[in-house]
């Protein structure tokens, strides 16, 4: 089971509790916190990957220039 699948199951559980008017805000808070953290982490990782890609491309370009 992936993390995303687990989150979907937890969300379904939370939604069922809300529909039944259970007073359990904690699980909703956990989901909200995870989603924010996951989103922020993914955005930063994507930025870093883009920087690495550009750096690698520049290294290859410079190496090719030296060969010529």
CHARMM-style PDB file with segment names, atoms N, HN, CA, C and O in Angstrom:
ATOM      1  N   UNK     1       0.856  -1.172   0.000  1.00  0.00      PROA
ATOM      2  CA  UNK     1       0.000   0.000   0.000  1.00  0.00      PROA
ATOM      3  C   UNK     1       0.906   1.240   0.000  1.00  0.00      PROA
ATOM      4  O   UNK     1       1.839   1.346   0.796  1.00  0.00      PROA
ATOM      5  N   UNK     2       0.613   2.146  -0.889  1.00  0.00      PROA
ATOM      6  HN  UNK     2      -0.145   2.060  -1.536  1.00  0.00      PROA
ATOM      7  CA  UNK     2       1.393   3.377  -0.953  1.00  0.00      PROA
ATOM      8  C   UNK     2       0.908   4.360   0.111  1.00  0.00      PROA
ATOM      9  O   UNK     2      -0.160   4.196   0.700  1.00  0.00      PROA
ATOM     10  N   UNK     3       1.718   5.372   0.332  1.00  0.00      PROA
ATOM     11  HN  UNK     3       2.586   5.505  -0.147  1.00  0.00      PROA
ATOM     12  CA  UNK     3       1.341   6.403   1.288  1.00  0.00      PROA
ATOM     13  C   UNK     3       0.079   7.119   0.845  1.00  0.00      PROA
ATOM     14  O   UNK     3      -0.771   7.449   1.672  1.00  0.00      PROA
ATOM     15  N   UNK     4      -0.050   7.362  -0.454  1.00  0.00      PROA
ATOM     16  HN  UNK     4       0.641   7.093  -1.125  1.00  0.00      PROA
ATOM     17  CA  UNK     4      -1.244   8.027  -0.965  1.00  0.00      PROA
ATOM     18  C   UNK     4      -2.497   7.181  -0.725  1.00  0.00      PROA
ATOM     19  O   UNK     4      -3.554   7.713  -0.385  1.00  0.00      PROA
ATOM     20  N   UNK     5      -2.375   5.869  -0.904  1.00  0.00      PROA
ATOM     21  HN  UNK     5      -1.517   5.437  -1.180  1.00  0.00      PROA
ATOM     22  CA  UNK     5      -3.520   4.977  -0.649  1.00  0.00      PROA
ATOM     23  C   UNK     5      -3.908   5.012   0.829  1.00  0.00      PROA
ATOM     24  O   UNK     5      -5.089   5.017   1.176  1.00  0.00      PROA
ATOM     25  N   UNK     6      -2.892   5.035   1.689  1.00  0.00      PROA
ATOM     26  HN  UNK     6      -1.933   5.031   1.408  1.00  0.00      PROA
ATOM     27  CA  UNK     6      -3.151   5.105   3.126  1.00  0.00      PROA
ATOM     28  C   UNK     6      -3.877   6.395   3.479  1.00  0.00      PROA
ATOM     29  O   UNK     6      -4.836   6.384   4.251  1.00  0.00      PROA
ATOM     30  N   UNK     7      -3.421   7.498   2.916  1.00  0.00      PROA
ATOM     31  HN  UNK     7      -2.642   7.507   2.290  1.00  0.00      PROA
ATOM     32  CA  UNK     7      -4.073   8.778   3.181  1.00  0.00      PROA
ATOM     33  C   UNK     7      -5.520   8.756   2.701  1.00  0.00      PROA
ATOM     34  O   UNK     7      -6.404   9.284   3.376  1.00  0.00      PROA
ATOM     35  N   UNK     8      -5.770   8.149   1.536  1.00  0.00      PROA
ATOM     36  HN  UNK     8      -5.052   7.720   0.988  1.00  0.00      PROA
ATOM     37  CA  UNK     8      -7.149   8.056   1.042  1.00  0.00      PROA
ATOM     38  C   UNK     8      -8.030   7.300   2.021  1.00  0.00      PROA
ATOM     39  O   UNK     8      -9.170   7.697   2.264  1.00  0.00      PROA
ATOM     40  N   UNK     9      -7.509   6.206   2.589  1.00  0.00      PROA
ATOM     41  HN  UNK     9      -6.583   5.884   2.392  1.00  0.00      PROA
ATOM     42  CA  UNK     9      -8.286   5.423   3.551  1.00  0.00      PROA
ATOM     43  C   UNK     9      -8.543   6.226   4.822  1.00  0.00      PROA
ATOM     44  O   UNK     9      -9.640   6.190   5.378  1.00  0.00      PROA
ATOM     45  N   UNK    10      -7.525   6.946   5.273  1.00  0.00      PROA
ATOM     46  HN  UNK    10      -6.633   6.974   4.821  1.00  0.00      PROA
ATOM     47  CA  UNK    10      -7.692   7.760   6.481  1.00  0.00      PROA
ATOM     48  C   UNK    10      -8.719   8.865   6.226  1.00  0.00      PROA
ATOM     49  O   UNK    10      -9.550   9.158   7.085  1.00  0.00      PROA
ATOM     50  N   UNK    11      -8.656   9.476   5.040  1.00  0.00      PROA
ATOM     51  HN  UNK    11      -7.981   9.238   4.342  1.00  0.00      PROA
ATOM     52  CA  UNK    11      -9.634  10.513   4.702  1.00  0.00      PROA
ATOM     53  C   UNK    11     -11.051   9.946   4.680  1.00  0.00      PROA
ATOM     54  O   UNK    11     -11.985  10.586   5.162  1.00  0.00      PROA
ATOM     55  N   UNK    12     -11.209   8.754   4.125  1.00  0.00      PROA
ATOM     56  HN  UNK    12     -10.449   8.234   3.734  1.00  0.00      PROA
ATOM     57  CA  UNK    12     -12.530   8.130   4.091  1.00  0.00      PROA
ATOM     58  C   UNK    12     -13.032   7.879   5.516  1.00  0.00      PROA
ATOM     59  O   UNK    12     -14.207   8.091   5.818  1.00  0.00      PROA
ATOM     60  N   UNK    13     -12.136   7.431   6.372  1.00  0.00      PROA
ATOM     61  HN  UNK    13     -11.182   7.259   6.127  1.00  0.00      PROA
ATOM     62  CA  UNK    13     -12.482   7.202   7.781  1.00  0.00      PROA
ATOM     63  C   UNK    13     -12.889   8.513   8.443  1.00  0.00      PROA
ATOM     64  O   UNK    13     -13.889   8.569   9.159  1.00  0.00      PROA
ATOM     65  N   UNK    14     -12.116   9.559   8.204  1.00  0.00      PROA
ATOM     66  HN  UNK    14     -11.304   9.513   7.622  1.00  0.00      PROA
ATOM     67  CA  UNK    14     -12.436  10.881   8.759  1.00  0.00      PROA
ATOM     68  C   UNK    14     -13.796  11.353   8.264  1.00  0.00      PROA
ATOM     69  O   UNK    14     -14.617  11.830   9.047  1.00  0.00      PROA
ATOM     70  N   UNK    15     -14.031  11.220   6.960  1.00  0.00      PROA
ATOM     71  HN  UNK    15     -13.364  10.832   6.324  1.00  0.00      PROA
ATOM     72  CA  UNK    15     -15.304  11.668   6.393  1.00  0.00      PROA
ATOM     73  C   UNK    15     -16.486  10.919   7.006  1.00  0.00      PROA
ATOM     74  O   UNK    15     -17.544  11.500   7.246  1.00  0.00      PROA
ATOM     75  N   UNK    16     -16.295   9.626   7.255  1.00  0.00      PROA
ATOM     76  HN  UNK    16     -15.435   9.153   7.060  1.00  0.00      PROA
ATOM     77  CA  UNK    16     -17.351   8.841   7.905  1.00  0.00      PROA
ATOM     78  C   UNK    16     -17.605   9.348   9.318  1.00  0.00      PROA
ATOM     79  O   UNK    16     -18.753   9.434   9.754  1.00  0.00      PROA
ATOM     80  N   UNK    17     -16.534   9.683  10.032  1.00  0.00      PROA
ATOM     81  HN  UNK    17     -15.601   9.613   9.678  1.00  0.00      PROA
ATOM     82  CA  UNK    17     -16.695  10.197  11.397  1.00  0.00      PROA
ATOM     83  C   UNK    17     -17.413  11.548  11.377  1.00  0.00      PROA
ATOM     84  O   UNK    17     -18.276  11.815  12.214  1.00  0.00      PROA
ATOM     85  N   UNK    18     -17.048  12.394  10.413  1.00  0.00      PROA
ATOM     86  HN  UNK    18     -16.347  12.177   9.733  1.00  0.00      PROA
ATOM     87  CA  UNK    18     -17.690  13.707  10.317  1.00  0.00      PROA
ATOM     88  C   UNK    18     -19.178  13.534  10.000  1.00  0.00      PROA
ATOM     89  O   UNK    18     -20.026  14.222  10.568  1.00  0.00      PROA
ATOM     90  N   UNK    19     -19.482  12.610   9.092  1.00  0.00      PROA
ATOM     91  HN  UNK    19     -18.793  12.051   8.631  1.00  0.00      PROA
ATOM     92  CA  UNK    19     -20.879  12.372   8.720  1.00  0.00      PROA
ATOM     93  C   UNK    19     -21.696  11.902   9.917  1.00  0.00      PROA
ATOM     94  O   UNK    19     -22.891  12.185  10.012  1.00  0.00      PROA
ATOM     95  N   UNK    20     -21.053  11.190  10.822  1.00  0.00      PROA
ATOM     96  HN  UNK    20     -20.082  10.960  10.745  1.00  0.00      PROA
ATOM     97  CA  UNK    20     -21.752  10.692  12.015  1.00  0.00      PROA
ATOM     98  C   UNK    20     -21.644  11.670  13.186  1.00  0.00      PROA
ATOM     99  O   UNK    20     -22.130  11.406  14.285  1.00  0.00      PROA
ATOM    100  N   UNK    21     -20.989  12.816  12.917  1.00  0.00      PROA
ATOM    101  HN  UNK    21     -20.594  13.031  12.024  1.00  0.00      PROA
ATOM    102  CA  UNK    21     -20.831  13.873  13.905  1.00  0.00      PROA
ATOM    103  C   UNK    21     -19.986  13.446  15.101  1.00  0.00      PROA
ATOM    104  O   UNK    21     -20.255  13.847  16.233  1.00  0.00      PROA
ATOM    105  N   UNK    22     -18.958  12.626  14.844  1.00  0.00      PROA
ATOM    106  HN  UNK    22     -18.739  12.301  13.924  1.00  0.00      PROA
ATOM    107  CA  UNK    22     -18.019  12.280  15.908  1.00  0.00      PROA
ATOM    108  C   UNK    22     -17.138  13.484  16.197  1.00  0.00      PROA
ATOM    109  O   UNK    22     -16.744  14.193  15.270  1.00  0.00      PROA
ATOM    110  N   UNK    23     -16.826  13.727  17.439  1.00  0.00      PROA
ATOM    111  HN  UNK    23     -17.146  13.152  18.192  1.00  0.00      PROA
ATOM    112  CA  UNK    23     -16.029  14.915  17.792  1.00  0.00      PROA
ATOM    113  C   UNK    23     -14.514  14.673  17.733  1.00  0.00      PROA
ATOM    114  O   UNK    23     -13.792  15.119  18.625  1.00  0.00      PROA
ATOM    115  N   UNK    24     -14.030  13.991  16.722  1.00  0.00      PROA
ATOM    116  HN  UNK    24     -14.616  13.628  15.998  1.00  0.00      PROA
ATOM    117  CA  UNK    24     -12.614  13.678  16.635  1.00  0.00      PROA
ATOM    118  C   UNK    24     -11.916  14.568  15.604  1.00  0.00      PROA
ATOM    119  O   UNK    24     -11.785  14.204  14.435  1.00  0.00      PROA
ATOM    120  N   UNK    25     -11.484  15.714  16.052  1.00  0.00      PROA
ATOM    121  HN  UNK    25     -11.591  16.010  17.001  1.00  0.00      PROA
ATOM    122  CA  UNK    25     -10.799  16.660  15.173  1.00  0.00      PROA
ATOM    123  C   UNK    25      -9.350  16.241  14.933  1.00  0.00      PROA
ATOM    124  O   UNK    25      -8.749  16.641  13.936  1.00  0.00      PROA
ATOM    125  N   UNK    26      -8.784  15.441  15.835  1.00  0.00      PROA
ATOM    126  HN  UNK    26      -9.272  15.116  16.645  1.00  0.00      PROA
ATOM    127  CA  UNK    26      -7.365  15.101  15.744  1.00  0.00      PROA
ATOM    128  C   UNK    26      -6.992  14.456  14.412  1.00  0.00      PROA
ATOM    129  O   UNK    26      -5.984  14.832  13.815  1.00  0.00      PROA
ATOM    130  N   UNK    27      -7.769  13.508  13.940  1.00  0.00      PROA
ATOM    131  HN  UNK    27      -8.588  13.203  14.425  1.00  0.00      PROA
ATOM    132  CA  UNK    27      -7.421  12.831  12.692  1.00  0.00      PROA
ATOM    133  C   UNK    27      -7.473  13.798  11.516  1.00  0.00      PROA
ATOM    134  O   UNK    27      -6.669  13.696  10.590  1.00  0.00      PROA
ATOM    135  N   UNK    28      -8.397  14.717  11.548  1.00  0.00      PROA
ATOM    136  HN  UNK    28      -9.051  14.800  12.300  1.00  0.00      PROA
ATOM    137  CA  UNK    28      -8.482  15.733  10.512  1.00  0.00      PROA
ATOM    138  C   UNK    28      -7.252  16.642  10.559  1.00  0.00      PROA
ATOM    139  O   UNK    28      -6.712  17.017   9.518  1.00  0.00      PROA
ATOM    140  N   UNK    29      -6.819  16.990  11.754  1.00  0.00      PROA
ATOM    141  HN  UNK    29      -7.258  16.686  12.599  1.00  0.00      PROA
ATOM    142  CA  UNK    29      -5.622  17.816  11.909  1.00  0.00      PROA
ATOM    143  C   UNK    29      -4.372  17.095  11.389  1.00  0.00      PROA
ATOM    144  O   UNK    29      -3.514  17.715  10.762  1.00  0.00      PROA
ATOM    145  N   UNK    30      -4.273  15.810  11.645  1.00  0.00      PROA
ATOM    146  HN  UNK    30      -4.970  15.305  12.154  1.00  0.00      PROA
ATOM    147  CA  UNK    30      -3.130  15.014  11.163  1.00  0.00      PROA
ATOM    148  C   UNK    30      -3.099  15.018   9.643  1.00  0.00      PROA
ATOM    149  O   UNK    30      -2.046  15.228   9.042  1.00  0.00      PROA
ATOM    150  N   UNK    31      -4.233  14.788   9.027  1.00  0.00      PROA
ATOM    151  HN  UNK    31      -5.088  14.617   9.515  1.00  0.00      PROA
ATOM    152  CA  UNK    31      -4.311  14.765   7.569  1.00  0.00      PROA
ATOM    153  C   UNK    31      -3.926  16.120   6.991  1.00  0.00      PROA
ATOM    154  O   UNK    31      -3.148  16.198   6.041  1.00  0.00      PROA
ATOM    155  N   UNK    32      -4.468  17.172   7.559  1.00  0.00      PROA
ATOM    156  HN  UNK    32      -5.101  17.109   8.331  1.00  0.00      PROA
ATOM    157  CA  UNK    32      -4.188  18.521   7.073  1.00  0.00      PROA
ATOM    158  C   UNK    32      -2.697  18.836   7.201  1.00  0.00      PROA
ATOM    159  O   UNK    32      -2.092  19.378   6.277  1.00  0.00      PROA
ATOM    160  N   UNK    33      -2.116  18.499   8.332  1.00  0.00      PROA
ATOM    161  HN  UNK    33      -2.607  18.058   9.083  1.00  0.00      PROA
ATOM    162  CA  UNK    33      -0.688  18.755   8.546  1.00  0.00      PROA
ATOM    163  C   UNK    33       0.163  17.959   7.559  1.00  0.00      PROA
ATOM    164  O   UNK    33       1.112  18.497   6.987  1.00  0.00      PROA
ATOM    165  N   UNK    34      -0.169  16.680   7.354  1.00  0.00      PROA
ATOM    166  HN  UNK    34      -0.940  16.244   7.818  1.00  0.00      PROA
ATOM    167  CA  UNK    34       0.592  15.859   6.416  1.00  0.00      PROA
ATOM    168  C   UNK    34       0.499  16.409   5.002  1.00  0.00      PROA
ATOM    169  O   UNK    34       1.505  16.475   4.295  1.00  0.00      PROA
ATOM    170  N   UNK    35      -0.697  16.803   4.585  1.00  0.00      PROA
ATOM    171  HN  UNK    35      -1.514  16.749   5.160  1.00  0.00      PROA
ATOM    172  CA  UNK    35      -0.870  17.328   3.231  1.00  0.00      PROA
ATOM    173  C   UNK    35      -0.034  18.585   3.020  1.00  0.00      PROA
ATOM    174  O   UNK    35       0.589  18.748   1.971  1.00  0.00      PROA
ATOM    175  N   UNK    36      -0.017  19.471   4.006  1.00  0.00      PROA
ATOM    176  HN  UNK    36      -0.523  19.339   4.859  1.00  0.00      PROA
ATOM    177  CA  UNK    36       0.767  20.698   3.879  1.00  0.00      PROA
ATOM    178  C   UNK    36       2.253  20.374   3.826  1.00  0.00      PROA
ATOM    179  O   UNK    36       2.969  20.884   2.964  1.00  0.00      PROA
ATOM    180  N   UNK    37       2.717  19.536   4.733  1.00  0.00      PROA
ATOM    181  HN  UNK    37       2.136  19.122   5.433  1.00  0.00      PROA
ATOM    182  CA  UNK    37       4.130  19.170   4.772  1.00  0.00      PROA
ATOM    183  C   UNK    37       4.532  18.464   3.490  1.00  0.00      PROA
ATOM    184  O   UNK    37       5.578  18.767   2.915  1.00  0.00      PROA
ATOM    185  N   UNK    38       3.716  17.533   3.040  1.00  0.00      PROA
ATOM    186  HN  UNK    38       2.867  17.288   3.507  1.00  0.00      PROA
ATOM    187  CA  UNK    38       4.020  16.778   1.828  1.00  0.00      PROA
ATOM    188  C   UNK    38       4.107  17.709   0.631  1.00  0.00      PROA
ATOM    189  O   UNK    38       5.007  17.573  -0.198  1.00  0.00      PROA
ATOM    190  N   UNK    39       3.179  18.655   0.533  1.00  0.00      PROA
ATOM    191  HN  UNK    39       2.448  18.766   1.207  1.00  0.00      PROA
ATOM    192  CA  UNK    39       3.155  19.604  -0.581  1.00  0.00      PROA
ATOM    193  C   UNK    39       4.415  20.472  -0.552  1.00  0.00      PROA
ATOM    194  O   UNK    39       5.073  20.650  -1.577  1.00  0.00      PROA
ATOM    195  N   UNK    40       4.748  21.010   0.624  1.00  0.00      PROA
ATOM    196  HN  UNK    40       4.214  20.865   1.457  1.00  0.00      PROA
ATOM    197  CA  UNK    40       5.926  21.857   0.756  1.00  0.00      PROA
ATOM    198  C   UNK    40       7.198  21.078   0.415  1.00  0.00      PROA
ATOM    199  O   UNK    40       8.070  21.582  -0.292  1.00  0.00      PROA
ATOM    200  N   UNK    41       7.296  19.848   0.919  1.00  0.00      PROA
ATOM    201  HN  UNK    41       6.587  19.438   1.493  1.00  0.00      PROA
ATOM    202  CA  UNK    41       8.465  19.016   0.655  1.00  0.00      PROA
ATOM    203  C   UNK    41       8.600  18.728  -0.835  1.00  0.00      PROA
ATOM    204  O   UNK    41       9.693  18.825  -1.394  1.00  0.00      PROA
ATOM    205  N   UNK    42       7.496  18.374  -1.473  1.00  0.00      PROA
ATOM    206  HN  UNK    42       6.609  18.294  -1.019  1.00  0.00      PROA
ATOM    207  CA  UNK    42       7.527  18.054  -2.899  1.00  0.00      PROA
ATOM    208  C   UNK    42       7.922  19.273  -3.716  1.00  0.00      PROA
ATOM    209  O   UNK    42       8.699  19.151  -4.663  1.00  0.00      PROA
ATOM    210  N   UNK    43       7.406  20.440  -3.372  1.00  0.00      PROA
ATOM    211  HN  UNK    43       6.775  20.539  -2.603  1.00  0.00      PROA
ATOM    212  CA  UNK    43       7.764  21.657  -4.101  1.00  0.00      PROA
ATOM    213  C   UNK    43       9.256  21.935  -3.989  1.00  0.00      PROA
ATOM    214  O   UNK    43       9.900  22.277  -4.981  1.00  0.00      PROA
ATOM    215  N   UNK    44       9.807  21.793  -2.795  1.00  0.00      PROA
ATOM    216  HN  UNK    44       9.284  21.516  -1.989  1.00  0.00      PROA
ATOM    217  CA  UNK    44      11.244  22.023  -2.602  1.00  0.00      PROA
ATOM    218  C   UNK    44      12.076  20.984  -3.344  1.00  0.00      PROA
ATOM    219  O   UNK    44      13.095  21.318  -3.948  1.00  0.00      PROA
ATOM    220  N   UNK    45      11.648  19.730  -3.301  1.00  0.00      PROA
ATOM    221  HN  UNK    45      10.820  19.458  -2.810  1.00  0.00      PROA
ATOM    222  CA  UNK    45      12.377  18.665  -4.010  1.00  0.00      PROA
ATOM    223  C   UNK    45      12.356  18.917  -5.510  1.00  0.00      PROA
ATOM    224  O   UNK    45      13.366  18.713  -6.183  1.00  0.00      PROA
ATOM    225  N   UNK    46      11.225  19.357  -6.041  1.00  0.00      PROA
ATOM    226  HN  UNK    46      10.405  19.524  -5.494  1.00  0.00      PROA
ATOM    227  CA  UNK    46      11.129  19.661  -7.471  1.00  0.00      PROA
ATOM    228  C   UNK    46      12.069  20.807  -7.852  1.00  0.00      PROA
ATOM    229  O   UNK    46      12.713  20.758  -8.900  1.00  0.00      PROA
ATOM    230  N   UNK    47      12.150  21.836  -7.004  1.00  0.00      PROA
ATOM    231  HN  UNK    47      11.627  21.875  -6.153  1.00  0.00      PROA
ATOM    232  CA  UNK    47      13.049  22.959  -7.261  1.00  0.00      PROA
ATOM    233  C   UNK    47      14.506  22.487  -7.273  1.00  0.00      PROA
ATOM    234  O   UNK    47      15.282  22.868  -8.150  1.00  0.00      PROA
ATOM    235  N   UNK    48      14.861  21.670  -6.309  1.00  0.00      PROA
ATOM    236  HN  UNK    48      14.230  21.361  -5.597  1.00  0.00      PROA
ATOM    237  CA  UNK    48      16.236  21.161  -6.232  1.00  0.00      PROA
ATOM    238  C   UNK    48      16.571  20.284  -7.432  1.00  0.00      PROA
ATOM    239  O   UNK    48      17.673  20.361  -7.976  1.00  0.00      PROA
ATOM    240  N   UNK    49      15.620  19.452  -7.841  1.00  0.00      PROA
ATOM    241  HN  UNK    49      14.725  19.390  -7.399  1.00  0.00      PROA
ATOM    242  CA  UNK    49      15.845  18.611  -9.017  1.00  0.00      PROA
ATOM    243  C   UNK    49      16.058  19.441 -10.268  1.00  0.00      PROA
ATOM    244  O   UNK    49      16.885  19.091 -11.110  1.00  0.00      PROA
ATOM    245  N   UNK    50      15.331  20.527 -10.401  1.00  0.00      PROA
ATOM    246  HN  UNK    50      14.659  20.812  -9.717  1.00  0.00      PROA
ATOM    247  CA  UNK    50      15.489  21.412 -11.556  1.00  0.00      PROA
ATOM    248  C   UNK    50      16.872  22.061 -11.539  1.00  0.00      PROA
ATOM    249  O   UNK    50      17.525  22.159 -12.578  1.00  0.00      PROA
ATOM    250  N   UNK    51      17.319  22.504 -10.363  1.00  0.00      PROA
ATOM    251  HN  UNK    51      16.789  22.425  -9.519  1.00  0.00      PROA
ATOM    252  CA  UNK    51      18.654  23.088 -10.244  1.00  0.00      PROA
ATOM    253  C   UNK    51      19.729  22.072 -10.623  1.00  0.00      PROA
ATOM    254  O   UNK    51      20.669  22.398 -11.348  1.00  0.00      PROA
ATOM    255  N   UNK    52      19.588  20.845 -10.131  1.00  0.00      PROA
ATOM    256  HN  UNK    52      18.824  20.581  -9.542  1.00  0.00      PROA
ATOM    257  CA  UNK    52      20.561  19.794 -10.442  1.00  0.00      PROA
ATOM    258  C   UNK    52      20.587  19.495 -11.936  1.00  0.00      PROA
ATOM    259  O   UNK    52      21.655  19.302 -12.518  1.00  0.00      PROA
ATOM    260  N   UNK    53      19.423  19.457 -12.548  1.00  0.00      PROA
ATOM    261  HN  UNK    53      18.556  19.614 -12.076  1.00  0.00      PROA
ATOM    262  CA  UNK    53      19.339  19.193 -13.980  1.00  0.00      PROA
ATOM    263  C   UNK    53      20.068  20.281 -14.768  1.00  0.00      PROA
ATOM    264  O   UNK    53      20.836  19.978 -15.681  1.00  0.00      PROA
ATOM    265  N   UNK    54      19.831  21.539 -14.418  1.00  0.00      PROA
ATOM    266  HN  UNK    54      19.207  21.786 -13.677  1.00  0.00      PROA
ATOM    267  CA  UNK    54      20.487  22.655 -15.109  1.00  0.00      PROA
ATOM    268  C   UNK    54      21.993  22.615 -14.893  1.00  0.00      PROA
ATOM    269  O   UNK    54      22.763  22.868 -15.819  1.00  0.00      PROA
ATOM    270  N   UNK    55      22.411  22.301 -13.684  1.00  0.00      PROA
ATOM    271  HN  UNK    55      21.785  22.095 -12.932  1.00  0.00      PROA
ATOM    272  CA  UNK    55      23.831  22.215 -13.371  1.00  0.00      PROA
ATOM    273  C   UNK    55      24.499  21.099 -14.184  1.00  0.00      PROA
ATOM    274  O   UNK    55      25.594  21.278 -14.719  1.00  0.00      PROA
ATOM    275  N   UNK    56      23.833  19.960 -14.268  1.00  0.00      PROA
ATOM    276  HN  UNK    56      22.944  19.814 -13.834  1.00  0.00      PROA
ATOM    277  CA  UNK    56      24.356  18.839 -15.048  1.00  0.00      PROA
ATOM    278  C   UNK    56      24.464  19.216 -16.527  1.00  0.00      PROA
ATOM    279  O   UNK    56      25.473  18.934 -17.174  1.00  0.00      PROA
ATOM    280  N   UNK    57      23.433  19.846 -17.047  1.00  0.00      PROA
ATOM    281  HN  UNK    57      22.614  20.075 -16.522  1.00  0.00      PROA
ATOM    282  CA  UNK    57      23.446  20.252 -18.458  1.00  0.00      PROA
ATOM    283  C   UNK    57      24.589  21.227 -18.723  1.00  0.00      PROA
ATOM    284  O   UNK    57      25.242  21.146 -19.764  1.00  0.00      PROA
ATOM    285  N   UNK    58      24.835  22.142 -17.797  1.00  0.00      PROA
ATOM    286  HN  UNK    58      24.305  22.207 -16.952  1.00  0.00      PROA
ATOM    287  CA  UNK    58      25.946  23.095 -17.951  1.00  0.00      PROA
ATOM    288  C   UNK    58      27.285  22.365 -17.903  1.00  0.00      PROA
ATOM    289  O   UNK    58      28.192  22.691 -18.670  1.00  0.00      PROA
ATOM    290  N   UNK    59      27.421  21.394 -17.023  1.00  0.00      PROA
ATOM    291  HN  UNK    59      26.685  21.129 -16.400  1.00  0.00      PROA
ATOM    292  CA  UNK    59      28.651  20.607 -16.939  1.00  0.00      PROA
ATOM    293  C   UNK    59      28.919  19.868 -18.247  1.00  0.00      PROA
ATOM    294  O   UNK    59      30.051  19.836 -18.729  1.00  0.00      PROA
ATOM    295  N   UNK    60      27.880  19.280 -18.812  1.00  0.00      PROA
ATOM    296  HN  UNK    60      26.961  19.306 -18.421  1.00  0.00      PROA
ATOM    297  CA  UNK    60      28.021  18.558 -20.082  1.00  0.00      PROA
ATOM    298  C   UNK    60      28.410  19.538 -21.184  1.00  0.00      PROA
ATOM    299  O   UNK    60      29.266  19.233 -22.013  1.00  0.00      PROA
ATOM    300  N   UNK    61      27.794  20.697 -21.196  1.00  0.00      PROA
ATOM    301  HN  UNK    61      27.097  20.946 -20.522  1.00  0.00      PROA
ATOM    302  CA  UNK    61      28.107  21.706 -22.216  1.00  0.00      PROA
ATOM    303  C   UNK    61      29.573  22.134 -22.128  1.00  0.00      PROA
ATOM    304  O   UNK    61      30.265  22.233 -23.141  1.00  0.00      PROA
ATOM    305  N   UNK    62      30.033  22.385 -20.903  1.00  0.00      PROA
ATOM    306  HN  UNK    62      29.471  22.305 -20.080  1.00  0.00      PROA
ATOM    307  CA  UNK    62      31.416  22.812 -20.714  1.00  0.00      PROA
ATOM    308  C   UNK    62      32.395  21.716 -21.092  1.00  0.00      PROA
ATOM    309  O   UNK    62      33.438  21.980 -21.691  1.00  0.00      PROA
ATOM    310  N   UNK    63      32.052  20.479 -20.740  1.00  0.00      PROA
ATOM    311  HN  UNK    63      31.205  20.264 -20.254  1.00  0.00      PROA
ATOM    312  CA  UNK    63      32.926  19.352 -21.101  1.00  0.00      PROA
ATOM    313  C   UNK    63      33.016  19.218 -22.616  1.00  0.00      PROA
ATOM    314  O   UNK    63      34.094  18.962 -23.152  1.00  0.00      PROA
ATOM    315  N   UNK    64      31.902  19.388 -23.303  1.00  0.00      PROA
ATOM    316  HN  UNK    64      31.026  19.596 -22.867  1.00  0.00      PROA
ATOM    317  CA  UNK    64      31.897  19.314 -24.767  1.00  0.00      PROA
ATOM    318  C   UNK    64      32.711  20.444 -25.380  1.00  0.00      PROA
ATOM    319  O   UNK    64      33.379  20.237 -26.393  1.00  0.00      PROA
ATOM    320  N   UNK    65      32.672  21.627 -24.792  1.00  0.00      PROA
ATOM    321  HN  UNK    65      32.130  21.795 -23.969  1.00  0.00      PROA
ATOM    322  CA  UNK    65      33.461  22.762 -25.284  1.00  0.00      PROA
ATOM    323  C   UNK    65      34.953  22.456 -25.166  1.00  0.00      PROA
ATOM    324  O   UNK    65      35.731  22.767 -26.068  1.00  0.00      PROA
ATOM    325  N   UNK    66      35.340  21.853 -24.062  1.00  0.00      PROA
ATOM    326  HN  UNK    66      34.708  21.600 -23.329  1.00  0.00      PROA
ATOM    327  CA  UNK    66      36.759  21.538 -23.858  1.00  0.00      PROA
ATOM    328  C   UNK    66      37.248  20.496 -24.857  1.00  0.00      PROA
ATOM    329  O   UNK    66      38.411  20.516 -25.262  1.00  0.00      PROA
ATOM    330  N   UNK    67      36.366  19.592 -25.252  1.00  0.00      PROA
ATOM    331  HN  UNK    67      35.422  19.576 -24.923  1.00  0.00      PROA
ATOM    332  CA  UNK    67      36.736  18.556 -26.227  1.00  0.00      PROA
ATOM    333  C   UNK    67      36.988  19.144 -27.595  1.00  0.00      PROA
ATOM    334  O   UNK    67      37.802  18.625 -28.359  1.00  0.00      PROA
ATOM    335  N   UNK    68      36.295  20.226 -27.912  1.00  0.00      PROA
ATOM    336  HN  UNK    68      35.634  20.648 -27.291  1.00  0.00      PROA
ATOM    337  CA  UNK    68      36.393  20.815 -29.245  1.00  0.00      PROA
ATOM    338  C   UNK    68      37.610  21.620 -29.424  1.00  0.00      PROA
ATOM    339  OT1 UNK    68      37.828  22.179 -30.499  1.00  0.00      PROA
TER     340      UNK     68
END
